[in-house]
Amino acid sequence: MRQSLPFTDTAPDALAVQLDCIRAMRPLDRLQKACALSNRGRRQAMEALRRRYPTAAPEEIRLRYVRLAYGEQLAADLGRWLEERCRG
């Protein structure tokens, strides 16, 4: 039985080949591939933020990323922590 995943534009036969390839990988290779994809997404998001806010300082870009990726509360907490750290 071939599995279909929601929200994919990949043809079912191609998806089956992809899943077979992933299942054949060693766990460490799968983890490394997942980390690489995550890092790529984070880099692309940061680049998009730098293009959108070209005059923003690197710290502001990082806080904007945290706000988008992890939410307003964590970004606010991190912002306060960074201010305290810089003061003292």
MOPAC internal coordinates of N, CA, C and O (Angstrom, degrees):
PM7 1SCF
backbone

  N    0.0000 0     0.00 0     0.00 0    0    0    0
  C    1.4503 1     0.00 0     0.00 0    1    0    0
  C    1.5323 1   109.56 1     0.00 0    2    1    0
  O    1.2310 1   120.01 1   -53.03 1    3    2    1
  N    1.3092 1   117.59 1   126.97 1    3    2    1
  C    1.4555 1   122.87 1   178.98 1    5    3    2
  C    1.5174 1   109.85 1   -86.17 1    6    5    3
  O    1.2310 1   121.42 1   -45.30 1    7    6    5
  N    1.3069 1   114.88 1   134.70 1    7    6    5
  C    1.4636 1   121.43 1  -177.96 1    9    7    6
  C    1.5214 1   109.51 1   -92.35 1   10    9    7
  O    1.2310 1   120.52 1   -40.24 1   11   10    9
  N    1.3216 1   116.62 1   139.76 1   11   10    9
  C    1.4517 1   121.94 1   175.25 1   13   11   10
  C    1.5217 1   108.06 1  -116.95 1   14   13   11
  O    1.2310 1   120.68 1   -45.81 1   15   14   13
  N    1.3087 1   116.30 1   134.19 1   15   14   13
  C    1.4562 1   120.52 1   178.95 1   17   15   14
  C    1.5133 1   109.63 1  -101.74 1   18   17   15
  O    1.2310 1   120.09 1   -35.64 1   19   18   17
  N    1.3335 1   117.43 1   144.36 1   19   18   17
  C    1.4612 1   119.30 1   177.65 1   21   19   18
  C    1.5305 1   110.24 1   -70.70 1   22   21   19
  O    1.2310 1   120.76 1   -22.99 1   23   22   21
  N    1.3178 1   116.14 1   157.01 1   23   22   21
  C    1.4644 1   123.03 1   174.32 1   25   23   22
  C    1.5288 1   112.86 1    60.96 1   26   25   23
  O    1.2310 1   120.18 1  -139.10 1   27   26   25
  N    1.2977 1   117.27 1    40.90 1   27   26   25
  C    1.4535 1   120.17 1   175.90 1   29   27   26
  C    1.5184 1   109.13 1  -127.66 1   30   29   27
  O    1.2310 1   121.19 1   -36.32 1   31   30   29
  N    1.3294 1   115.34 1   143.68 1   31   30   29
  C    1.4593 1   118.73 1   175.29 1   33   31   30
  C    1.5263 1   110.31 1  -103.64 1   34   33   31
  O    1.2310 1   120.74 1  -169.38 1   35   34   33
  N    1.3225 1   116.19 1    10.62 1   35   34   33
  C    1.4557 1   121.71 1   179.84 1   37   35   34
  C    1.5248 1   109.69 1   -81.16 1   38   37   35
  O    1.2310 1   121.15 1   -45.28 1   39   38   37
  N    1.3122 1   115.41 1   134.72 1   39   38   37
  C    1.4629 1   120.27 1   178.55 1   41   39   38
  C    1.5305 1   109.43 1   -61.65 1   42   41   39
  O    1.2310 1   119.53 1   -36.06 1   43   42   41
  N    1.3176 1   118.51 1   143.94 1   43   42   41
  C    1.4698 1   121.07 1  -177.17 1   45   43   42
  C    1.5311 1   113.93 1   -53.74 1   46   45   43
  O    1.2310 1   119.67 1   139.40 1   47   46   45
  N    1.3376 1   118.24 1   -40.60 1   47   46   45
  C    1.4660 1   119.60 1   179.66 1   49   47   46
  C    1.5269 1   111.14 1   -66.70 1   50   49   47
  O    1.2310 1   120.42 1   139.45 1   51   50   49
  N    1.3335 1   116.79 1   -40.55 1   51   50   49
  C    1.4664 1   120.34 1   178.24 1   53   51   50
  C    1.5252 1   110.22 1   -66.53 1   54   53   51
  O    1.2310 1   120.28 1   140.02 1   55   54   53
  N    1.3165 1   117.07 1   -39.98 1   55   54   53
  C    1.4569 1   121.20 1   177.91 1   57   55   54
  C    1.5283 1   110.71 1   -61.30 1   58   57   55
  O    1.2310 1   120.44 1   139.43 1   59   58   57
  N    1.3179 1   116.76 1   -40.57 1   59   58   57
  C    1.4658 1   120.69 1   178.73 1   61   59   58
  C    1.5206 1   110.85 1   -61.92 1   62   61   59
  O    1.2310 1   120.25 1   138.95 1   63   62   61
  N    1.3196 1   117.14 1   -41.05 1   63   62   61
  C    1.4687 1   120.72 1   177.88 1   65   63   62
  C    1.5232 1   110.06 1   -65.16 1   66   65   63
  O    1.2310 1   120.31 1   135.91 1   67   66   65
  N    1.3389 1   117.00 1   -44.09 1   67   66   65
  C    1.4664 1   120.56 1   178.43 1   69   67   66
  C    1.5250 1   110.82 1   -58.68 1   70   69   67
  O    1.2310 1   120.53 1   132.00 1   71   70   69
  N    1.3267 1   116.58 1   -48.00 1   71   70   69
  C    1.4616 1   120.04 1  -178.56 1   73   71   70
  C    1.5264 1   111.36 1   -64.71 1   74   73   71
  O    1.2310 1   120.09 1   141.83 1   75   74   73
  N    1.3203 1   117.44 1   -38.17 1   75   74   73
  C    1.4665 1   120.06 1   176.55 1   77   75   74
  C    1.5304 1   110.75 1   -62.20 1   78   77   75
  O    1.2310 1   120.44 1   138.71 1   79   78   77
  N    1.3182 1   116.76 1   -41.29 1   79   78   77
  C    1.4720 1   120.60 1   178.48 1   81   79   78
  C    1.5313 1   110.93 1   -64.23 1   82   81   79
  O    1.2310 1   120.63 1   137.81 1   83   82   81
  N    1.3064 1   116.40 1   -42.19 1   83   82   81
  C    1.4662 1   120.10 1   179.49 1   85   83   82
  C    1.5265 1   110.50 1   -65.16 1   86   85   83
  O    1.2310 1   120.47 1   136.43 1   87   86   85
  N    1.3116 1   116.72 1   -43.57 1   87   86   85
  C    1.4674 1   120.67 1   179.67 1   89   87   86
  C    1.5270 1   111.84 1   -64.04 1   90   89   87
  O    1.2310 1   120.16 1   151.45 1   91   90   89
  N    1.3261 1   117.30 1   -28.55 1   91   90   89
  C    1.4655 1   121.19 1  -179.03 1   93   91   90
  C    1.5303 1   112.29 1   -78.93 1   94   93   91
  O    1.2310 1   120.25 1   165.94 1   95   94   93
  N    1.3202 1   117.12 1   -14.06 1   95   94   93
  C    1.4706 1   120.23 1  -178.08 1   97   95   94
  C    1.5273 1   110.89 1   -74.21 1   98   97   95
  O    1.2310 1   121.76 1   -28.93 1   99   98   97
  N    1.3244 1   114.24 1   151.07 1   99   98   97
  C    1.4713 1   118.99 1   172.42 1  101   99   98
  C    1.5299 1   108.35 1   -69.09 1  102  101   99
  O    1.2310 1   119.79 1   -28.39 1  103  102  101
  N    1.3338 1   118.01 1   151.61 1  103  102  101
  C    1.4680 1   119.92 1   179.90 1  105  103  102
  C    1.5330 1   113.33 1   -54.32 1  106  105  103
  O    1.2310 1   119.97 1   138.94 1  107  106  105
  N    1.3189 1   117.67 1   -41.06 1  107  106  105
  C    1.4614 1   119.87 1   179.57 1  109  107  106
  C    1.5294 1   111.02 1   -63.33 1  110  109  107
  O    1.2310 1   120.37 1   139.03 1  111  110  109
  N    1.3251 1   116.91 1   -40.97 1  111  110  109
  C    1.4662 1   120.01 1   178.13 1  113  111  110
  C    1.5219 1   111.16 1   -64.41 1  114  113  111
  O    1.2310 1   120.46 1   141.08 1  115  114  113
  N    1.3304 1   116.72 1   -38.92 1  115  114  113
  C    1.4630 1   120.32 1   177.81 1  117  115  114
  C    1.5253 1   110.54 1   -64.08 1  118  117  115
  O    1.2310 1   120.61 1   138.11 1  119  118  117
  N    1.3254 1   116.44 1   -41.89 1  119  118  117
  C    1.4604 1   120.64 1   178.82 1  121  119  118
  C    1.5266 1   110.46 1   -64.13 1  122  121  119
  O    1.2310 1   120.36 1   135.14 1  123  122  121
  N    1.3245 1   116.92 1   -44.86 1  123  122  121
  C    1.4654 1   120.21 1   179.65 1  125  123  122
  C    1.5269 1   111.17 1   -62.04 1  126  125  123
  O    1.2310 1   120.37 1   139.19 1  127  126  125
  N    1.3172 1   116.89 1   -40.81 1  127  126  125
  C    1.4634 1   120.99 1   178.83 1  129  127  126
  C    1.5325 1   110.07 1   -64.93 1  130  129  127
  O    1.2310 1   120.12 1   137.56 1  131  130  129
  N    1.3226 1   117.37 1   -42.44 1  131  130  129
  C    1.4681 1   120.75 1   178.98 1  133  131  130
  C    1.5245 1   110.84 1   -63.49 1  134  133  131
  O    1.2310 1   120.34 1   137.88 1  135  134  133
  N    1.3191 1   116.95 1   -42.12 1  135  134  133
  C    1.4703 1   120.60 1   178.50 1  137  135  134
  C    1.5264 1   110.70 1   -64.38 1  138  137  135
  O    1.2310 1   120.41 1   138.53 1  139  138  137
  N    1.3195 1   116.82 1   -41.47 1  139  138  137
  C    1.4591 1   120.38 1   179.22 1  141  139  138
  C    1.5314 1   110.81 1   -62.45 1  142  141  139
  O    1.2310 1   120.32 1   138.07 1  143  142  141
  N    1.3241 1   116.99 1   -41.93 1  143  142  141
  C    1.4682 1   120.59 1   178.29 1  145  143  142
  C    1.5304 1   111.07 1   -65.37 1  146  145  143
  O    1.2310 1   120.65 1   139.37 1  147  146  145
  N    1.3218 1   116.35 1   -40.63 1  147  146  145
  C    1.4579 1   120.75 1   178.47 1  149  147  146
  C    1.5298 1   110.49 1   -63.63 1  150  149  147
  O    1.2310 1   120.56 1   135.26 1  151  150  149
  N    1.3239 1   116.54 1   -44.74 1  151  150  149
  C    1.4688 1   120.69 1   179.06 1  153  151  150
  C    1.5241 1   110.85 1   -62.46 1  154  153  151
  O    1.2310 1   120.64 1   139.87 1  155  154  153
  N    1.3194 1   116.39 1   -40.13 1  155  154  153
  C    1.4615 1   119.93 1   179.38 1  157  155  154
  C    1.5255 1   110.69 1   -63.30 1  158  157  155
  O    1.2310 1   120.50 1   135.85 1  159  158  157
  N    1.3144 1   116.65 1   -44.15 1  159  158  157
  C    1.4597 1   120.05 1   178.12 1  161  159  158
  C    1.5156 1   112.26 1   -62.02 1  162  161  159
  O    1.2310 1   120.73 1   139.22 1  163  162  161
  N    1.3257 1   116.21 1   -40.78 1  163  162  161
  C    1.4667 1   120.42 1   179.20 1  165  163  162
  C    1.5392 1   110.28 1   -65.11 1  166  165  163
  O    1.2310 1   120.32 1   136.55 1  167  166  165
  N    1.3396 1   117.00 1   -43.45 1  167  166  165
  C    1.4673 1   120.23 1   178.69 1  169  167  166
  C    1.5274 1   110.92 1   -62.11 1  170  169  167
  O    1.2310 1   120.28 1   137.85 1  171  170  169
  N    1.3255 1   117.06 1   -42.15 1  171  170  169
  C    1.4656 1   120.17 1   179.29 1  173  171  170
  C    1.5227 1   111.32 1   -64.41 1  174  173  171
  O    1.2310 1   120.32 1   139.82 1  175  174  173
  N    1.3085 1   117.00 1   -40.18 1  175  174  173
  C    1.4648 1   120.42 1   178.14 1  177  175  174
  C    1.5268 1   110.64 1   -64.15 1  178  177  175
  O    1.2310 1   120.41 1   137.22 1  179  178  177
  N    1.3250 1   116.82 1   -42.78 1  179  178  177
  C    1.4700 1   120.37 1   179.60 1  181  179  178
  C    1.5287 1   110.25 1   -64.96 1  182  181  179
  O    1.2310 1   120.18 1   138.90 1  183  182  181
  N    1.3204 1   117.26 1   -41.10 1  183  182  181
  C    1.4660 1   120.29 1   178.09 1  185  183  182
  C    1.5265 1   110.96 1   -62.86 1  186  185  183
  O    1.2310 1   120.38 1   139.23 1  187  186  185
  N    1.3259 1   116.87 1   -40.77 1  187  186  185
  C    1.4705 1   120.56 1   178.31 1  189  187  186
  C    1.5239 1   110.57 1   -63.71 1  190  189  187
  O    1.2310 1   120.25 1   139.52 1  191  190  189
  N    1.3220 1   117.12 1   -40.48 1  191  190  189
  C    1.4682 1   120.32 1   178.16 1  193  191  190
  C    1.5263 1   111.02 1   -65.86 1  194  193  191
  O    1.2310 1   120.22 1   140.67 1  195  194  193
  N    1.3375 1   117.19 1   -39.33 1  195  194  193
  C    1.4679 1   119.61 1   178.10 1  197  195  194
  C    1.5349 1   110.97 1   -64.47 1  198  197  195
  O    1.2310 1   120.22 1   142.16 1  199  198  197
  N    1.3230 1   117.18 1   -37.84 1  199  198  197
  C    1.4705 1   119.87 1   177.07 1  201  199  198
  C    1.5326 1   110.68 1   -67.59 1  202  201  199
  O    1.2310 1   120.73 1   141.13 1  203  202  201
  N    1.3159 1   116.21 1   -38.87 1  203  202  201
  C    1.4644 1   119.82 1  -177.73 1  205  203  202
  C    1.5262 1   112.11 1   -72.34 1  206  205  203
  O    1.2310 1   120.78 1   146.77 1  207  206  205
  N    1.3333 1   116.11 1   -33.23 1  207  206  205
  C    1.4734 1   121.56 1  -178.48 1  209  207  206
  C    1.5265 1   108.60 1  -124.99 1  210  209  207
  O    1.2310 1   119.68 1  -108.58 1  211  210  209
  N    1.3300 1   118.22 1    71.42 1  211  210  209
  C    1.4624 1   120.78 1  -172.52 1  213  211  210
  C    1.5260 1   114.86 1   -64.88 1  214  213  211
  O    1.2310 1   119.67 1   156.94 1  215  214  213
  N    1.3256 1   118.24 1   -23.06 1  215  214  213
  C    1.4604 1   119.83 1  -179.18 1  217  215  214
  C    1.5262 1   112.60 1   -95.46 1  218  217  215
  O    1.2310 1   120.13 1   178.98 1  219  218  217
  N    1.3157 1   117.35 1    -1.02 1  219  218  217
  C    1.4702 1   120.83 1  -177.55 1  221  219  218
  C    1.5214 1   110.85 1   -72.94 1  222  221  219
  O    1.2310 1   121.47 1   -35.70 1  223  222  221
  N    1.3234 1   114.80 1   144.30 1  223  222  221
  C    1.4620 1   121.19 1   175.92 1  225  223  222
  C    1.5312 1   109.07 1   -70.70 1  226  225  223
  O    1.2310 1   120.26 1   -24.21 1  227  226  225
  N    1.3233 1   117.10 1   155.79 1  227  226  225
  C    1.4720 1   120.07 1   178.89 1  229  227  226
  C    1.5247 1   113.39 1   -54.11 1  230  229  227
  O    1.2310 1   120.26 1   142.26 1  231  230  229
  N    1.3408 1   117.11 1   -37.74 1  231  230  229
  C    1.4607 1   120.46 1   179.57 1  233  231  230
  C    1.5253 1   111.35 1   -63.85 1  234  233  231
  O    1.2310 1   120.84 1   140.66 1  235  234  233
  N    1.3308 1   116.01 1   -39.34 1  235  234  233
  C    1.4689 1   119.61 1   178.70 1  237  235  234
  C    1.5264 1   110.46 1   -66.04 1  238  237  235
  O    1.2310 1   120.38 1   139.50 1  239  238  237
  N    1.3166 1   116.88 1   -40.50 1  239  238  237
  C    1.4646 1   120.63 1   178.26 1  241  239  238
  C    1.5229 1   109.78 1   -61.48 1  242  241  239
  O    1.2310 1   120.27 1   135.81 1  243  242  241
  N    1.3234 1   117.10 1   -44.19 1  243  242  241
  C    1.4712 1   119.88 1   179.24 1  245  243  242
  C    1.5282 1   111.20 1   -63.26 1  246  245  243
  O    1.2310 1   120.00 1   138.80 1  247  246  245
  N    1.3278 1   117.61 1   -41.20 1  247  246  245
  C    1.4648 1   119.96 1   177.85 1  249  247  246
  C    1.5330 1   111.27 1   -65.60 1  250  249  247
  O    1.2310 1   120.29 1   141.93 1  251  250  249
  N    1.3100 1   117.05 1   -38.07 1  251  250  249
  C    1.4668 1   119.80 1   176.73 1  253  251  250
  C    1.5276 1   110.50 1   -63.26 1  254  253  251
  O    1.2310 1   120.79 1   140.64 1  255  254  253
  N    1.3291 1   116.09 1   -39.36 1  255  254  253
  C    1.4644 1   119.71 1   177.54 1  257  255  254
  C    1.5295 1   110.46 1   -63.74 1  258  257  255
  O    1.2310 1   120.46 1   134.17 1  259  258  257
  N    1.3237 1   116.73 1   -45.83 1  259  258  257
  C    1.4685 1   120.37 1   179.29 1  261  259  258
  C    1.5197 1   109.87 1   -59.40 1  262  261  259
  O    1.2310 1   120.44 1   138.78 1  263  262  261
  N    1.3207 1   116.76 1   -41.22 1  263  262  261
  C    1.4733 1   120.42 1   179.57 1  265  263  262
  C    1.5325 1   110.28 1   -61.44 1  266  265  263
  O    1.2310 1   120.62 1   135.23 1  267  266  265
  N    1.3163 1   116.42 1   -44.77 1  267  266  265
  C    1.4730 1   119.72 1  -179.53 1  269  267  266
  C    1.5257 1   112.36 1   -68.54 1  270  269  267
  O    1.2310 1   120.77 1   137.67 1  271  270  269
  N    1.3310 1   116.14 1   -42.33 1  271  270  269
  C    1.4636 1   120.09 1  -172.44 1  273  271  270
  C    1.5291 1   113.18 1   -84.00 1  274  273  271
  O    1.2310 1   120.43 1   146.07 1  275  274  273
  N    1.3248 1   116.79 1   -33.93 1  275  274  273
  C    1.4650 1   119.72 1  -171.01 1  277  275  274
  C    1.5144 1   114.85 1  -123.46 1  278  277  275
  O    1.2310 1   120.27 1   172.46 1  279  278  277
  N    1.3343 1   117.08 1    -7.54 1  279  278  277
  C    1.4545 1   119.29 1   175.07 1  281  279  278
  C    1.5155 1   114.39 1   107.83 1  282  281  279
  O    1.2310 1   122.63 1   -17.65 1  283  282  281
  N    1.3222 1   112.57 1   162.35 1  283  282  281
  C    1.4607 1   121.60 1  -176.22 1  285  283  282
  C    1.5308 1   112.44 1   -63.04 1  286  285  283
  O    1.2310 1   120.17 1   137.79 1  287  286  285
  N    1.3322 1   117.28 1   -42.21 1  287  286  285
  C    1.4646 1   120.23 1  -175.85 1  289  287  286
  C    1.5244 1   111.73 1   -61.88 1  290  289  287
  O    1.2310 1   120.17 1   132.21 1  291  290  289
  N    1.3135 1   117.29 1   -47.79 1  291  290  289
  C    1.4629 1   119.70 1  -179.87 1  293  291  290
  C    1.5228 1   110.61 1   -64.46 1  294  293  291
  O    1.2310 1   120.15 1   139.71 1  295  294  293
  N    1.3371 1   117.32 1   -40.29 1  295  294  293
  C    1.4620 1   120.07 1   178.66 1  297  295  294
  C    1.5288 1   110.72 1   -62.18 1  298  297  295
  O    1.2310 1   120.35 1   138.17 1  299  298  297
  N    1.3276 1   116.94 1   -41.83 1  299  298  297
  C    1.4648 1   120.42 1   178.80 1  301  299  298
  C    1.5247 1   110.53 1   -65.17 1  302  301  299
  O    1.2310 1   120.27 1   135.43 1  303  302  301
  N    1.3275 1   117.08 1   -44.57 1  303  302  301
  C    1.4681 1   120.74 1   178.34 1  305  303  302
  C    1.5216 1   111.08 1   -61.33 1  306  305  303
  O    1.2310 1   120.58 1   136.35 1  307  306  305
  N    1.3170 1   116.49 1   -43.65 1  307  306  305
  C    1.4614 1   120.75 1  -179.93 1  309  307  306
  C    1.5193 1   110.67 1   -65.66 1  310  309  307
  O    1.2310 1   120.24 1   138.76 1  311  310  309
  N    1.3179 1   117.15 1   -41.24 1  311  310  309
  C    1.4584 1   120.87 1   177.35 1  313  311  310
  C    1.5157 1   112.00 1   -59.32 1  314  313  311
  O    1.2310 1   120.31 1   135.25 1  315  314  313
  N    1.3379 1   117.02 1   -44.75 1  315  314  313
  C    1.4754 1   120.50 1   177.60 1  317  315  314
  C    1.5234 1   111.06 1   -63.78 1  318  317  315
  O    1.2310 1   120.43 1   137.62 1  319  318  317
  N    1.3336 1   116.78 1   -42.38 1  319  318  317
  C    1.4593 1   120.69 1  -179.79 1  321  319  318
  C    1.5361 1   110.31 1   -62.28 1  322  321  319
  O    1.2310 1   120.49 1   137.77 1  323  322  321
  N    1.3226 1   116.67 1   -42.23 1  323  322  321
  C    1.4724 1   119.70 1   179.86 1  325  323  322
  C    1.5252 1   110.91 1   -65.60 1  326  325  323
  O    1.2310 1   120.07 1   140.38 1  327  326  325
  N    1.3330 1   117.47 1   -39.62 1  327  326  325
  C    1.4724 1   120.66 1   177.84 1  329  327  326
  C    1.5232 1   110.52 1   -62.10 1  330  329  327
  O    1.2310 1   120.38 1   134.31 1  331  330  329
  N    1.3346 1   116.88 1   -45.69 1  331  330  329
  C    1.4666 1   120.75 1   179.22 1  333  331  330
  C    1.5206 1   111.18 1   -62.84 1  334  333  331
  O    1.2310 1   120.71 1   138.32 1  335  334  333
  N    1.2989 1   116.24 1   -41.68 1  335  334  333
  C    1.4705 1   121.19 1  -179.59 1  337  335  334
  C    1.5282 1   111.23 1   -63.75 1  338  337  335
  O    1.2310 1   120.48 1   141.33 1  339  338  337
  N    1.3195 1   116.69 1   -38.67 1  339  338  337
  C    1.4636 1   119.82 1  -179.56 1  341  339  338
  C    1.5262 1   111.63 1   -72.12 1  342  341  339
  O    1.2310 1   120.48 1   150.09 1  343  342  341
  N    1.3305 1   116.68 1   -29.91 1  343  342  341
  C    1.4593 1   121.06 1  -179.87 1  345  343  342
  C    1.5210 1   112.85 1   -75.26 1  346  345  343
  O    1.2310 1   121.22 1   146.78 1  347  346  345
  N    1.3242 1   115.27 1   -33.22 1  347  346  345
  C    1.4272 1   114.02 1  -169.73 1  349  347  346
  C    1.4320 1   119.16 1  -131.11 1  350  349  347
  O    1.2310 1   120.10 1   180.00 1  351  350  349

